Amino acid sequence: MGTSASQFSQSGIRFRIPTNLELKFE
């Protein structure tokens, strides 16, 4: 529940809302 969740979260979030998250992450 560390690699799977991390990968899924990063990939899902990035593809889902690559606007607010990308700005916050970057």
C-alpha positions in Angstrom: 0.0 0.0 0.0 3.0 2.3 -0.5 4.2 1.9 -4.1 0.8 1.0 -5.6 -1.0 3.8 -3.9 1.8 6.3 -4.6 2.0 5.3 -8.3 -1.8 5.3 -8.7 -2.2 8.5 -6.9 0.5 10.4 -8.9 -0.8 8.9 -12.2 -4.5 9.3 -11.4 -4.2 12.8 -9.9 -1.9 14.0 -12.7 -4.2 12.8 -15.4 -7.3 13.8 -13.5 -6.5 17.4 -12.5 -3.1 18.3 -14.0 -3.9 22.0 -13.4 -4.3 22.6 -9.7 -2.2 19.7 -8.6 0.6 20.3 -11.2 0.8 23.9 -10.1 0.9 22.9 -6.4 3.3 20.1 -7.0 5.6 22.1 -9.3 
